[in-house]
């Protein structure tokens, strides 16, 4: 290295187990041990993993409340030649977890970035669900607004994968059953852990099950695609009313729902304003 050359480190994006601590690659263990510092969502959670494999690398917290400032600090360290490993509490970092600011900062600075393969709750749940994996969409955590949730499900021309709170699961399944009681659904709970459970059935079946049984633990909810033409006029009108109540313009919303349901946009609009004959 010449005197004018500055050392350049790298950012390593490292997936960690989603439950079972044995679900980690040999490469990830080696890189975590060799890194100068590990940026993690919760130092307490990550320390459990490191102690299991006798890794002594220093930990720094990186979460939603300090991400902007911490990202700038870590990008500077990478530019000075350090290797920074990024992990989340479980699975692939950045998938509904912090880390995006650090990744973008490293890319803007044209610093090396490596993404290691590893565990993912999304893909594990997709395969375990038994639903179609030929076309799917991950939507992260489901929105709290009812109209937004129903819009996501109404647009399901592919398998939809979402994270859901166990406290809201029963209500969400009830909404799905109202929209389409025969829609194929799966609830994956505590994947790879001791109490792992995968429940498969129709929306009506699982709505009944979880109405009587409180869900616990980490939940991945999967919803199969709607059958072509399966949405009724009444269901589409109810969704249209909720979209308009949430602030959507009536005619564009009716047009979008018409494309998704096979119904006529004018018919939906007339039904909304009460002028259908």
Buried (B, 14 or more C-beta within 10 A) or exposed (E): EEEEEEEBBBBBBBBBBBBEEEBBBEEBBEBBBEBBBBBBBBBEBBBEBBEEEEBEBEBBBBBEEEBEEBBEBBBEBBBEEBBBBBBBBBBBBBBBBBBEBBBEBBEEEEBEBEBBEBBBBBBBBBEBBEBEEEEBBBBEEBEEEBBEBBBBBBBBEBBBBBBBBBEBBBBBBBBBBBBBEBBBBBBBBBBBBEEBEBBBBBBBBBBBBBBEEEBEEBBBBBBBBBEEEBBEBEBBBBBBBBBBEEEBEBEEBBBBBBEBBEBEBEBBBBBBEEEEE
